[in-house]
Amino acid sequence: VGTAVAQAPPVAVDLPKPEPAIPDAPIPEAPITVARLRQMLTSLDDNAELDESTKTELRELYTQSVTRLEQLDASRASIQQSEQLIREASDENIAAAKEQREAVSDMPELALPENAPLDQLEQQLEQAEAKLAKDKQALTKLAAESPRRDVRRAAIPKELEDATTELAEAKAKAALPLDPEVGPLMRSARQTLERVRMQSLEERIAALELEREAYDASDELLQIQHDIAAAEVADLAKRTQKLRDLVNAKRKQETDEQARAAERQATAAQLRVKPLAQLAERNAKLAEERRQLADDLAESSGDLEEVRDKLAHVTEQYDRTKSKVQAGRLSQSVGQILRQERGQLPSVQEHRRNMHLREPLRTEIEFTRYKLQDQRTELTNLPQRAEALAQQVGSAGANGMTPAEIEAEARELLTTERDYLDKLIADYKAYSQMLLELDEAEEDLVETTSEYSNFIAERVFWIRSASPLSLADVGPGLDAGRWLLSRDNWWRLGGELLADMRRNPPWWGGVLLLTIVLFVFQREARRRISQLGAEAERGSNTRFVLTARAAIVTLYIAIPWSTVVMFVAWRLWQSYTSWEFVRAFARGTAAMTGVYLPLEVLRQAARAHGLAESHFEWSPNVVRALRVNLRRTIFLAVPLVFVAAALEGQSLEPLWSASLGRVAFLGVMAIAGWLLHLVFRPHGRVMQELIVRRADGWLDRLRWLWYLLMLAGPIALAVAALAGYYYTAQALSLRLLVTVYFLIAVLLLRGLLMRWVLISRRRLAMHQLRERRTALSQLPATSDGEGASLAAVDEPIVDLATLSGQTRQLIDAVIVTAMLLCAWLIWADVLPALLILKSIPVWPGATELSLADVMFAAAVGVVTWVAAKNLPGLLELSVLKYLPLDAGARYASNTLARYAILCVGIVAISNILAVDWDRLQWLLAALGVGLGFGLQEIFANFVCGLILLFERPIRVGDIITLDDVTGTVTRIRMRATTITNWDRKELIVPNKELITGRLLNWTLSNQVNRLTIEVGIAYGSDTALAHRLLLKVADENRLVLKEPPPIATFEGFGDSTLNFTLRCFLPDLENRLTAIHELHTEIDQAFREAEIEIAFPQRDLHIRSMPTRIEQRLSDAATGSNGSAADKAATDKAAAERETPSAGDSK
């Protein structure tokens, strides 16, 4: 349309002259053109007499008028092209074209200039290849023209109907009276638009009708032109190939002659002078190298031509298929075409591998060419080199040759070397250029093939491959059954196998021997599995080799039948027979083996006392359920898989696969659903065991949802197959099956790894126990004859629980990552089918947001959530743990990484959903202000949390004192920080208080802390000795630092004691309580041994008077006593009484 508009003359439309309402208004008096309307659009901005709303409406009217005029120009250009096509499709031109077609087909083959030199032939080949590429491009355009016309023929009736309806509406609107309140300028703009609109639609209708007529008139001429172009391309391609072969032969002949000449020179030179012999040998090597390079050039030339042919074929098929799809509107026949085309596409992986393998070759060629260029530079001055060589031999000559003869022969050899180097450098340059062109051609082929494959995948899954299953499929199904059970087919199959045995006896003999080995020792293998399980169940077992042997024996038990059947299928594939039953049987047995083997491996792993129960420690109930249900599934499903795959593999009758094959597929889906129901039903053994381990988790709460989702897979595939989407159901079921088998493999691999972790932990625990026992046995006995206690052994112990937990987390993280990557590889070729959802809007009228965008955004959201939850932990275990970072730094890194992942995910989801930030900025600003006032504290705490992570005044693991609470920082989150005190109670502190308030961080920059112990001794004690004993106790304690040294001071004279204070430093706070306990105990013991009394407060009470009743009682007691000693004691007790204060009153 743009080209037609550019080539067509400007359109002028005569309009009635309106009456001016504004003196300076730009009312047109001349015919309206596109340029005039654009000038009027520009002048609107300078018109100060019009308000903004009027300018906007006028601007819209003028813009629409410009668009209509451009459409009018395009329609007239289309009319001219259609008229040109009709004129060219005259009877005379068609007759002349037919004669030209006959002449081209009868054209004699041109003779090749076989005696021309190689340089001239290479130049002719280059010209022929350029012309061939140009003619192929023209042929591709001609081939695409016919499907394009078919698409246009299908679209023209609808376009004609729309244009006719719009023209009728425009005429009806033009017949209505104009609004009298509208100004003349606005009235003129509306009249202009209506007139241009009607003329544009009239021309559009005429152009469409003439276009259809032109297509009908020129179809025959187009076909003849295509035939002529195809014949010319075929003839030119044949000539180019012969010319290429001639060039390769000429190059080969020339290089062979050079090699023979160089060998003769080398042989002759060896009999004369050694330097000359070395020159001749070097020339011989150059000639041999060029001969090998000629073979490489010929091979690369053939590869390049093959890739170009593939690219041309794929491009042509792609264009033709697109036209068919656009014309057929995704019918069942179009689906059949797409499936056939998809099976014939070149292998993208193979061409990518070829490009990858050529990269080092190109580098080597460039390096060799530069090296040869350096050698060529040394031969610039040949006479000087020859003279130097002659002088090197000596003035007396050698072997009867004079110096002049030596110089002449040396010059000849050097000249030959220069010529060889020039040609070799040119050949390497041509080889490098050819490899570059080959890479470019293969890159184009890969890109086109991938685009074509995605185009097919996007549509083929949504097209029926068969009619919905009905009673009409009974007849073909019975025929398919008779064909599968035919005695003649099976006899002939046996004959094919016997014939292959005669042709390849070593293969069959080797497999027979392997089969005997696999079947003979089955009973012994089953007995060995039970023995290994019994040994592995012992709690003292520390040998992982038992589990490895059990895995190997399990695989040995599972593979015999699969090996035999798969070998038979392989030999039938290798027979290259065209008989359909053999190929169908081979495909059916291969599919049957693919289903049987993984299920059998899992069933054998679930044997009693087998790999799963004894080594992986699975529940016996789960193992028994798997074993029983898998045996039934294999027995019922495997034969149905063979029937479905065999009928799909034959090409005699497609209805056989759509009838009996589809019924077999439905049976497989029913069995799969039945197996999932038995194993994963909410109240079954397996789910109950899983729920017990994860009570009140997501698995427990949503167990009905998981159950329904698992059953939904087979049910959905069965419904799709019933509805006619059999190909889609097969493709999805195959990928689901591969995914399930991959999960089985991952499950078994995880079991092996977890078993290794358990064995390693058990081995390390027993090693630690033996070391502790050895250390205890070497300790001296105590005074009472008993051995030392465990507390006396001071050695670091590895935290086995923490180590095992971290290893399990790392293994799970690696396995989840591998599962995601493999799932992507399995489902990558199906994902393009979801692109068709881009054409489905989320709501009517939505043009930017489609259902595919919403689904993709949801998937990105799930991936973001999983990544934010697991990637920081994986980063901690795999990277941060081995860096010189403390726990707080690692925690801050993990938290920031989680925030970064969430931010990236939110931005990605916003981009996928096409969030227009320009439109939402005012709303977001207002929302931000509202949230700022309403959630002020929340935002403040979030920002303070970021400050804590970046500035790090406190870190996870720090010991802080906040108000009257002392504890360890355990978590720093978005809103608050968690502090765990010494009573193991958690205090939740808003982040803002930690930033704006005052706190004491015991471990911010240095964890060294001072310990103060106050001791009081009795009056009269030796203070110097007490001072020495305090310092000695501190020096000998293992927890007290030597630097700074301990300090003991005599603080003062108390009421009852001489007060001493011991000050010492500890390296951290972890052992503070232990250090206090040990120092107190050791000080008490040291003072006891030195007979220094640790005084305690005491007080004497003197009684001056007592009540009369008490004095009387004391007197009576004294009178009734039997001795003076009793009288004295009673008197003393009444006179004085000593009071001992509580422990809380002493320091």
Secondary structure, 3 states (H helix, E strand, C coil): CHHHHHHCCCCCECCCCCCCCCCCCCCCCCCECHHHHHHHHHHHCCCCCCCHHHHHHHHHHHHHHHHHHHHHHHHHHHHHHHHHHHHHCCHHHHHHHHHHHHHHHCCCCCCCCCCCCHHHHHHHHHHHHHHHHHHHHHHHHHHHHHHHHHHHHHHHHHHHHHHHHHHHHHHHHHHCCCCCCCCHHHHHHHHHHHHHHHHHHHHHHHHHHHHHHHHHHHHHHHHHHHHHHHHHHHHHHHHHHHHHHHHHHHHHHHHHHHHHHHHHHHHHHHCCCHHHHHHHHHHHHHHHHHHHHHHHHHHHHHHHHHHHHHHHHHHHHHHHHHHHHHHHCCCHHHHHHHHHHHHCCCCHHHHHHHHHHHHHHHHHHHHHHHHHHHHHHCCCCHHHHHHHHHHHHCCCCECCECHHHHHHHHHHHHHHHHHHHHHHHHHHHHHHHHHHHHHHHHHHHHHHHHHHHHHHHHHHCCCCCCCCCCHHHHHHHHHHHHHHCCHHHHHHHHHHHHHHHHHCHHHHHHHHHHHHHHHHCHHHHHHHHHHHHHHHCCCCCCCCHHHHHHHHHHHHHHCHHHHHHHHHHHHHHHCCCCCHHHHHHHHHHHHHHHHHHHHHHHHHHCCCCCHHHHHCCCCHHHHHHHHHHHHHHHHHHHHHHHHHHHHHHCCCCHHHHHHHHHHHHHHHHHHHHHHHHHHHCCCCHHHHHHHHHCCCCHHHHCHHHHHHHHHHHHHHHHHHHHHCCHHHHHHHHHHHHHHHHHHHHHHHHHHHHHHHHHHHHHHHHHHHHHHHHHHHHHCCCCCCCCCCCHHHCCCCCCCHHHHHHHHHHHHHHHHHHHHHHHHHHHHCCCHHHHHHHHHCECCCCCCCCEHHHHHHHHHHHHHHHHHHHHHHHHHHHHCHHHCCCCHHHHHHHHHHHHHHHHHHHHHHHHHHCCCCHHHHHHHHHHHHHHHHHHCHHHHHHHHHHHHHHHHCCCCCCCEEEECCEEEEEEEECCCEEEEEECCCCEEEEEHHHHHHCCCEECCCCCCCEEEEEEEEECCCCCHHHHHHHHHHHHHHCCCCCCCCCCEEEEEEECCCCEEEEEEEEECCCCCHHHHHHHHHHHHHHHHHHCCCCCCCCCEEEECCCCCHHHHHHHHHHHHCCCCHHHHHHHHHHHHEEEECCCHHHCC
